[in-house]
């Protein structure tokens, strides 16, 4: 993970059959690049399938969720852009791990 004042770079791994929470952010947008596997992404009302080397931008305040519906590992590189880049800027709407 690398960061500076207005940018944070993270590697996110999602195990086969798992998904992250449905969430949004008020202070940041995100740019995702798939580097391994295939991602099923809920972005607003749309579902997008991303393969290796494909990218997607999640604008501020857009509900989104990342899922791995395959039997293989999924890895994305996420670049966050914005004024606030911490975990306090997460609004969760649905979460398998009870963090809502």
Phi and psi restraints in degrees (value plus and minus 20) as a CYANA .aco file:
   2 UNK   PHI    -146.4  -106.4
   2 UNK   PSI     128.2   168.2
   3 UNK   PHI    -172.8  -132.8
   3 UNK   PSI     140.8   180.8
   4 UNK   PHI    -161.7  -121.7
   4 UNK   PSI    -187.6  -147.6
   5 UNK   PHI     -76.8   -36.8
   5 UNK   PSI     -61.9   -21.9
   6 UNK   PHI    -142.4  -102.4
   6 UNK   PSI      -5.0    35.0
   7 UNK   PHI    -167.5  -127.5
   7 UNK   PSI     117.3   157.3
   8 UNK   PHI    -156.7  -116.7
   8 UNK   PSI     109.6   149.6
   9 UNK   PHI    -130.9   -90.9
   9 UNK   PSI     108.5   148.5
  10 UNK   PHI    -153.1  -113.1
  10 UNK   PSI     130.7   170.7
  11 UNK   PHI    -122.1   -82.1
  11 UNK   PSI     109.2   149.2
  12 UNK   PHI    -141.1  -101.1
  12 UNK   PSI     103.9   143.9
  13 UNK   PHI    -130.1   -90.1
  13 UNK   PSI     113.1   153.1
  14 UNK   PHI    -142.9  -102.9
  14 UNK   PSI     102.0   142.0
  15 UNK   PHI     -87.1   -47.1
  15 UNK   PSI     136.0   176.0
  16 UNK   PHI     -74.5   -34.5
  16 UNK   PSI     113.7   153.7
  17 UNK   PHI      59.3    99.3
  17 UNK   PSI     -18.7    21.3
  18 UNK   PHI    -122.7   -82.7
  18 UNK   PSI     145.4   185.4
  19 UNK   PHI    -168.5  -128.5
  19 UNK   PSI     134.7   174.7
  20 UNK   PHI    -109.2   -69.2
  20 UNK   PSI     152.3   192.3
  21 UNK   PHI     -88.8   -48.8
  21 UNK   PSI     132.8   172.8
  22 UNK   PHI     -97.8   -57.8
  22 UNK   PSI     101.3   141.3
  23 UNK   PHI    -168.9  -128.9
  23 UNK   PSI     150.9   190.9
  24 UNK   PHI    -167.4  -127.4
  24 UNK   PSI     150.8   190.8
  25 UNK   PHI    -157.4  -117.4
  25 UNK   PSI     118.1   158.1
  26 UNK   PHI    -107.2   -67.2
  26 UNK   PSI     -44.9    -4.9
  27 UNK   PHI    -137.2   -97.2
  27 UNK   PSI     -16.5    23.5
  28 UNK   PHI    -167.0  -127.0
  28 UNK   PSI     133.9   173.9
  29 UNK   PHI    -130.8   -90.8
  29 UNK   PSI     145.4   185.4
  30 UNK   PHI    -153.1  -113.1
  30 UNK   PSI     125.0   165.0
  31 UNK   PHI    -141.6  -101.6
  31 UNK   PSI      99.9   139.9
  32 UNK   PHI    -130.7   -90.7
  32 UNK   PSI     118.1   158.1
  33 UNK   PHI    -147.0  -107.0
  33 UNK   PSI     106.0   146.0
  34 UNK   PHI    -100.8   -60.8
  34 UNK   PSI     105.5   145.5
  35 UNK   PHI    -131.9   -91.9
  35 UNK   PSI     -33.4     6.6
  36 UNK   PHI    -175.6  -135.6
  36 UNK   PSI     109.6   149.6
  37 UNK   PHI      67.7   107.7
  37 UNK   PSI    -177.9  -137.9
  38 UNK   PHI    -155.8  -115.8
  38 UNK   PSI     111.2   151.2
  39 UNK   PHI    -129.0   -89.0
  39 UNK   PSI     114.9   154.9
  40 UNK   PHI    -121.5   -81.5
  40 UNK   PSI      98.7   138.7
  41 UNK   PHI    -138.6   -98.6
  41 UNK   PSI     104.8   144.8
  42 UNK   PHI    -109.9   -69.9
  42 UNK   PSI     101.1   141.1
  43 UNK   PHI    -148.6  -108.6
  43 UNK   PSI      82.5   122.5
  44 UNK   PHI      44.6    84.6
  44 UNK   PSI    -146.9  -106.9
  45 UNK   PHI    -112.6   -72.6
  45 UNK   PSI     -20.6    19.4
  46 UNK   PHI    -120.5   -80.5
  46 UNK   PSI     133.6   173.6
  47 UNK   PHI    -137.5   -97.5
  47 UNK   PSI     107.1   147.1
  48 UNK   PHI    -139.4   -99.4
  48 UNK   PSI     116.4   156.4
  49 UNK   PHI    -121.7   -81.7
  49 UNK   PSI     101.5   141.5
  50 UNK   PHI    -135.0   -95.0
  50 UNK   PSI     110.9   150.9
  51 UNK   PHI    -124.2   -84.2
  51 UNK   PSI     154.5   194.5
  52 UNK   PHI     -70.9   -30.9
  52 UNK   PSI     115.8   155.8
  53 UNK   PHI      56.7    96.7
  53 UNK   PSI     -18.9    21.1
  54 UNK   PHI    -112.2   -72.2
  54 UNK   PSI     134.0   174.0
  55 UNK   PHI    -148.4  -108.4
  55 UNK   PSI     142.4   182.4
  56 UNK   PHI    -173.0  -133.0
  56 UNK   PSI     120.7   160.7
  57 UNK   PHI    -125.0   -85.0
  57 UNK   PSI     112.3   152.3
  58 UNK   PHI    -128.6   -88.6
  58 UNK   PSI      86.2   126.2
  59 UNK   PHI     -88.4   -48.4
  59 UNK   PSI     140.0   180.0
  60 UNK   PHI     -70.2   -30.2
  60 UNK   PSI     125.3   165.3
  61 UNK   PHI      46.9    86.9
  61 UNK   PSI     -10.0    30.0
  62 UNK   PHI    -112.2   -72.2
  62 UNK   PSI     105.9   145.9
  63 UNK   PHI     -86.7   -46.7
  63 UNK   PSI     115.4   155.4
  64 UNK   PHI    -171.9  -131.9
  64 UNK   PSI     137.5   177.5
  65 UNK   PHI    -172.4  -132.4
  65 UNK   PSI     121.0   161.0
  66 UNK   PHI    -130.7   -90.7
  66 UNK   PSI     109.7   149.7
  67 UNK   PHI    -155.2  -115.2
  67 UNK   PSI     129.1   169.1
  68 UNK   PHI    -135.7   -95.7
  68 UNK   PSI      80.5   120.5
  69 UNK   PHI    -116.3   -76.3
  69 UNK   PSI      -2.3    37.7
  70 UNK   PHI    -129.1   -89.1
  70 UNK   PSI     159.3   199.3
  71 UNK   PHI    -114.5   -74.5
  71 UNK   PSI     -14.7    25.3
  72 UNK   PHI    -134.3   -94.3
  72 UNK   PSI     138.0   178.0
  73 UNK   PHI     -83.8   -43.8
  73 UNK   PSI     133.4   173.4
  74 UNK   PHI    -143.4  -103.4
  74 UNK   PSI     112.4   152.4
  75 UNK   PHI    -154.8  -114.8
  75 UNK   PSI     110.6   150.6
  76 UNK   PHI    -145.4  -105.4
  76 UNK   PSI     135.7   175.7
  77 UNK   PHI    -124.6   -84.6
  77 UNK   PSI     105.3   145.3
  78 UNK   PHI    -132.0   -92.0
  78 UNK   PSI     108.7   148.7
  79 UNK   PHI    -133.9   -93.9
  79 UNK   PSI      99.0   139.0
  80 UNK   PHI    -116.4   -76.4
  80 UNK   PSI     116.4   156.4
  81 UNK   PHI    -145.6  -105.6
  81 UNK   PSI     110.7   150.7
  82 UNK   PHI     141.3   181.3
  82 UNK   PSI    -196.6  -156.6
  83 UNK   PHI    -102.2   -62.2
  83 UNK   PSI     -50.8   -10.8
  84 UNK   PHI    -145.7  -105.7
  84 UNK   PSI     100.1   140.1
  85 UNK   PHI    -142.8  -102.8
  85 UNK   PSI      27.6    67.6
  86 UNK   PHI    -145.5  -105.5
  86 UNK   PSI     153.6   193.6
  87 UNK   PHI     -87.7   -47.7
  87 UNK   PSI     -33.2     6.8
  88 UNK   PHI     -90.8   -50.8
  88 UNK   PSI     -37.6     2.4
  89 UNK   PHI    -114.6   -74.6
  89 UNK   PSI      22.1    62.1
  90 UNK   PHI    -143.1  -103.1
  90 UNK   PSI     104.0   144.0
  91 UNK   PHI    -127.5   -87.5
  91 UNK   PSI      96.3   136.3
  92 UNK   PHI    -119.1   -79.1
  92 UNK   PSI     113.3   153.3
  93 UNK   PHI    -126.0   -86.0
  93 UNK   PSI     -50.3   -10.3
  94 UNK   PHI    -172.9  -132.9
  94 UNK   PSI     113.7   153.7
  95 UNK   PHI    -170.9  -130.9
  95 UNK   PSI     106.8   146.8
  96 UNK   PHI     -87.4   -47.4
  96 UNK   PSI     -36.8     3.2
  97 UNK   PHI    -127.0   -87.0
  97 UNK   PSI      -6.1    33.9
  98 UNK   PHI      51.8    91.8
  98 UNK   PSI       7.3    47.3
  99 UNK   PHI    -115.5   -75.5
  99 UNK   PSI      -8.6    31.4
